[in-house]
Amino acid sequence: MNGFKVTLLFSALLFVAGSVAAAVKVELEDKDRFPGDLLEMRVSVSEREYVRRDLNPPRHPHLRLLSEQSVPVFVNEESEYEQGWILVYQAVEPGDASLGGGVLFYAGNEDAEGIAIEEKRVRVASFEAMLDHDEVEPLIPEMDRKVRSGLKVWIAGTLLLGAFVAVVWGAVRSKRGAFTNEGRDSKTPSLHAEIERILSRKTISRLDAQCLVREYKMDLSPSSLASLEKVAYSKKGETQAVLAQLEKELAR
């Protein structure tokens, strides 16, 4: 019987020692909330000995517990065993709420006496009541109306700027093409004539491809130019594919 009492006393001393050694921290941002807002509470406990604990989270009728995420035990910078929990609540009703009743206990032994965590107070403010009047409320608030009006002006300005850039770019391309054609030797045959000459031979050399790219780059379609560049400057070009593309170019 005496041995049994000694065992109980030893266990109680171990529990007290473990509780004293445990450092519990509770973090919650101190600011007013409104109904519907979310708030995050972080709970952590660090101990010199390896202990796995579970958390009975704090609760309050005006704060709905949405999620509970646990952080596994790890060794922190102080060489202590630390674990934690992230609790997300949603404010339901306005008023002062006290998040309390949270308890840390040994994992798998919820009936044993645990460590009560610090109680945190939360203020949930009410939305300001609007003054009663006989005027019809606008469907769109004044601020939203100004924002939407500004957005319309911004969209219209963006469209006009895009149209202006397109016109300028088209003019630049036209001038570049005209400059290229004027700078071309008058004896240089037309693109169609060159393509007909190459198709008549049913083959195209790398030199032919290079000449077409150099002389008629502005006149060729993007797909024809890409096919010719593969033959002219790499070994990946396929002659028959290029000839087929030139036939399409001739019919364009």
Secondary structure, 3 states (H helix, E strand, C coil): CHHHHHHHHHHHHHHHHHHHHCEEEEEECCCCECCCCEEEEEEEEEECCCCCEEEECCEECCEEEEEEEEEEEEECCCCCEEEEEEEEEEECCCEEEEEECCEEEECCCCCCCCEECCCEEEEECCCCCCCCCCCCCCCCCHHHHHHHHHHHHHHHHHHHHHHHHHHHHHHHHHHHHHHHHHHCCCCCCCHHHHHHHHHHHCCCCHHHHHHHHHHHCCCCCHHHHHHHHHHHHCCCCCHHHHHHHHHHHHHC
